[in-house]
Amino acid sequence: MLRESVHSLDWFLYGSIPTAHSLAKLADFKSHITGSTIVGLAYGYWGVSTQSMSIESGIVAAGLCSVSGMLPDLDSDSGIPLRETSLFISAVVPILMIHRFRDLGFTAEDMAVAAMLLYIAIRFIAVEFFKRYTVHRGMWHSVPAAIIAGLIAYLVMPCPSDALRLYKSLAVVLGFVVHLVMDELWSVDTSGGIRFKKSFGTALKFFGTDGLANFAVYSKLILLLVLAWEDGAIVDRIKERTQKDTTYIARPFFDFDEVQDWIKRR
């Protein structure tokens, strides 16, 4: 039964007759994005049909789940997953943060500057961080990392209701977990019997072999949980401080009206 299920999934994802080679390799970019997209469509439909979410919110949630299926492979040193994911995130995150910018009292110019800075920070700084300080199938391939991704989405996307905000954030967690589950499924070799590869258990995990990496991940998780819990209070304090600041309007060094009057009198 397990072998038939894996064969059927391989046929659907690759569009070819299953072979021992296709079953032996890890789930690639195509299969990850396909799997998370299918689950995302189901999740979006569930939200619209049973949770009274709008069609637009269901589409956004489906898209977030689909794209989140690429997130675990940010720890890849190079290749399609890193390139496509970083480009997409750096372009979409500033758009998703429009409501956050408005909550903070940003003007249109402030939003434009913030969007450019976010693009640079994600596209170059964050990607370089992942290249230097993560290893493939390390703690970024884990359940706490999936929760971290969901918490970041929660902080990035303020919504009119907490239910809608949680619905969209869980879409990110779901897409992330789909990737991890598929990695574990592809770690089972069914050619000539069932055999678990060395990579089995390295994706869907709570702890890794590196104690420092475990500490770093769970420290970030706790920090993000606190920020998410206190999000409303933090935003209110920032808005209050912004309202107290006086607006500075640049004035020319010379009063040109007085200069013109002086010229006329001459």
C-alpha angles and dihedrals in degrees: 000000000000091000092050091049093051091046091052092049091049091050091051096046100042102029092224141095110285114254134184089251094054091049093047097056126080121258106278133210094277095052093044094053091043093051095046091046092054091049090044092055090051091047092049091049091048091053094049097042101040109016100047093243118156120253090247091054090048091053092049091049091049090051093048091051091048095051093042088065086077097049100089090059091063084098089066111109093223144340139082099317095055095043098045096041095048093048093049096045094047090053100041103039094068089052092050089050096059092102090047090053090050091050088054091052096248119170122224090264091049090052092051092051092045091050092052092048091048091051091052093044094051100035097048114009100040093041091050089050091054091048094051104036107032134067126207112268090012124126092305084071094064144095095255089053089055089053090048090054090051093049091050089052089049091054094044097050116052110186136191090255135029090231092059092045092051091045092056094042092052088053088064092049091048094052090047092051092048088060091051093048092050090051089054092047091051089051089069112086111207098176106115094356135328115308128167115223125219089258091062111116095017096102111040097049142123099210135028133205094261111082093197091053090050091051092048094050096047091044090056090046093054092045092051091047090055092047092049092048093049096036097115094048093048093051092048091053092050092049092049091051091047092052091052093054114094116234113246115217116194113234127195118254091235127048099230093194091059090047091053091049090051091051091051092051090052 
